[in-house]
Amino acid sequence: MDTRRKIVSLEAAAGISEELHARGGKLTIVAGYFDVLTADHVRRIRALANGQPLMAAVLDPPRPILAAQARAELAAALSVIDYVVRVPESGLDRALEKIRPDEVVREETADHARSTALMEHVHRRQRT
């Protein structure tokens, strides 16, 4: 399966949510940078999965390592994530109003800490 098919527009994400709610289902959104994915990041996302559909809202970090499309594709490659929507950080509140998820998990701060730790690790390794 081409996991890039999981990447949907904001309008499609809203439709998915509406359809799930019409069938009595629930939708959880995990909002974050997904720049880059580490094992810790994947463990955290797996812990969020509760048998309900999980959508990743890929936001733009202050200084991204990867392009937005690459980050969306990484998130889509995780089997636990059912849908991915790219959202500019300034538009997250608007996106959430359109999608109307049952739960939102904000991971931006943790994502930033993971990326910073990874970069520091790489810099330390380069000095030795």
C-alpha positions as CSV (number, residue, x, y, z in Angstrom):
1,M,0.0,0.0,0.0
2,D,1.2,3.5,-0.8
3,T,1.0,5.1,2.6
4,R,1.0,8.6,0.9
5,R,-2.8,7.9,0.3
6,K,-3.2,8.4,4.0
7,I,-2.3,12.1,3.5
8,V,-5.6,14.0,3.1
9,S,-6.6,17.7,2.6
10,L,-8.2,19.6,5.5
11,E,-11.6,19.3,3.7
12,A,-11.2,15.5,3.4
13,A,-10.1,15.3,7.1
14,A,-13.3,17.1,8.1
15,G,-15.3,14.7,6.0
16,I,-13.6,11.7,7.5
17,S,-14.4,13.0,11.0
18,E,-18.0,13.6,10.1
19,E,-18.4,10.2,8.6
20,L,-16.9,8.5,11.7
21,H,-19.1,10.5,14.0
22,A,-22.2,9.6,11.9
23,R,-21.3,5.9,12.5
24,G,-20.8,6.5,16.2
25,G,-17.0,6.4,16.0
26,K,-14.4,8.7,17.5
27,L,-11.3,10.4,16.1
28,T,-8.2,11.3,18.0
29,I,-5.7,13.8,16.5
30,V,-2.1,13.9,17.5
31,A,-0.7,17.3,16.5
32,G,3.1,17.7,16.1
33,Y,6.0,18.4,13.9
34,F,7.1,14.8,13.1
35,D,10.6,16.3,12.4
36,V,12.2,13.7,12.5
37,L,10.7,10.5,13.9
38,T,12.7,8.8,16.6
39,A,12.0,5.6,18.4
40,D,10.7,7.6,21.4
41,H,8.3,9.4,19.1
42,V,6.9,6.2,17.7
43,R,6.4,4.7,21.2
44,R,4.5,7.8,22.2
45,I,2.2,7.7,19.2
46,R,1.6,3.9,19.6
47,A,0.6,4.6,23.3
48,L,-2.0,7.1,22.0
49,A,-3.7,4.5,19.8
50,N,-6.8,3.2,21.6
51,G,-8.5,1.2,18.9
52,Q,-10.1,4.4,17.4
53,P,-8.9,6.0,14.2
54,L,-5.8,8.2,14.7
55,M,-5.1,11.3,12.6
56,A,-1.8,13.1,12.6
57,A,-1.8,16.9,12.1
58,V,1.6,17.7,10.8
59,L,2.5,21.3,11.8
60,D,5.4,23.5,10.7
61,P,8.2,23.8,13.3
62,P,10.2,27.0,13.7
63,R,13.3,25.6,11.9
64,P,12.3,22.3,10.2
65,I,14.9,19.7,9.3
66,L,12.6,18.0,6.7
67,A,10.2,19.5,4.3
68,A,6.5,19.4,5.2
69,Q,5.7,16.7,2.6
70,A,8.5,14.5,3.9
71,R,7.3,14.8,7.5
72,A,3.7,14.0,6.4
73,E,5.0,10.9,4.5
74,L,7.0,9.7,7.6
75,A,3.9,10.0,9.8
76,A,1.8,8.2,7.1
77,A,4.3,5.4,7.1
78,L,3.4,4.5,10.7
79,S,0.8,1.8,10.7
80,V,-0.9,3.1,13.8
81,I,-1.7,6.4,12.1
82,D,-4.8,6.2,9.8
83,Y,-4.8,9.7,8.3
84,V,-2.4,12.6,8.0
85,V,-3.3,16.2,7.4
86,R,-0.7,19.0,6.8
87,V,-1.6,22.1,8.8
88,P,0.3,25.3,9.2
89,E,0.8,25.9,12.9
90,S,-1.0,29.2,12.7
91,G,-4.0,27.3,11.3
92,L,-4.3,24.4,13.9
93,D,-7.2,26.0,15.8
94,R,-9.1,26.6,12.6
95,A,-8.3,23.0,11.4
96,L,-9.6,21.6,14.7
97,E,-12.8,23.6,14.4
98,K,-13.3,22.0,10.9
99,I,-12.3,18.5,11.8
100,R,-14.0,18.4,15.3
101,P,-12.0,15.5,16.7
102,D,-13.0,13.8,20.0
103,E,-9.5,14.2,21.4
104,V,-6.5,16.3,20.6
105,V,-3.0,15.4,21.8
106,R,-0.6,18.3,21.4
107,E,3.0,17.0,20.9
108,E,4.7,20.2,19.6
109,T,6.8,20.8,22.7
110,A,7.8,17.1,23.0
111,D,8.6,17.0,19.3
112,H,10.9,20.0,19.6
113,A,12.6,18.5,22.6
114,R,13.2,15.2,20.7
115,S,14.6,17.0,17.7
116,T,16.9,19.2,19.9
117,A,18.1,16.1,21.7
118,L,18.8,14.3,18.4
119,M,20.7,17.3,17.0
120,E,22.8,17.6,20.2
121,H,23.6,13.9,20.0
122,V,24.7,14.2,16.4
123,H,26.9,17.3,17.2
124,R,28.5,15.5,20.1
125,R,29.3,12.5,17.9
126,Q,30.9,14.8,15.3
127,R,33.3,16.3,17.9
128,T,34.6,12.9,19.0
